[in-house]
Amino acid sequence: MECYEQSQRAAFVVLLLIVMLGSQAQAQLRTDFYSDSCPSLLPTVRRVVEREVAKERRIAASLLRLFFHDCFVNGCDASILLDDTRSFLGEKTAGPNNNSVRGYEVIDAIKSRVERLCPGVVSCADILAITARDSVLLSNLCKFGP
């Protein structure tokens, strides 16, 4: 019985520490993360997405879906953009994505422009996230911020 009470107390202390430490955590994510290292990132992504949505309005939903498929299984790591090689099966042709997800050419166009402006600075995962955000904003279905 004493062992049970000690383990209960220990569990309570651990839980209390987790709650206390969790309240001390500060978010590391910032919307202005690239403002110094690649200040033209957001306008560049926005222009390409605007152009593509003007050409075909449905691409906005497709870009959001592309982001969802990337994030769904193992997190938002841009692994959905990986092509097949002889020794590796990429996510583009994986069962749930093959002939289902579209918008890769938009991401490729954005990545090419961003790489010309800020070589080696912006991750593909961030480009996917920003593109998804802008596609939602440009669909006029949702508003972010004030």
Buried (B, 14 or more C-beta within 10 A) or exposed (E): EEEEEEEEEEEEEEEEEEEEEEEEEEEEEEEEEBEEEBEEBBEBBBBBBBEBBEEEEEBBBBBBBBBEBBBEEEEBBBBBBBEEEEEEEBBBEBEEBEEEBBBBEBBEBBBEBBEEBBEEEBBBBBBBBBBBBBBBBBBEEEEEEE
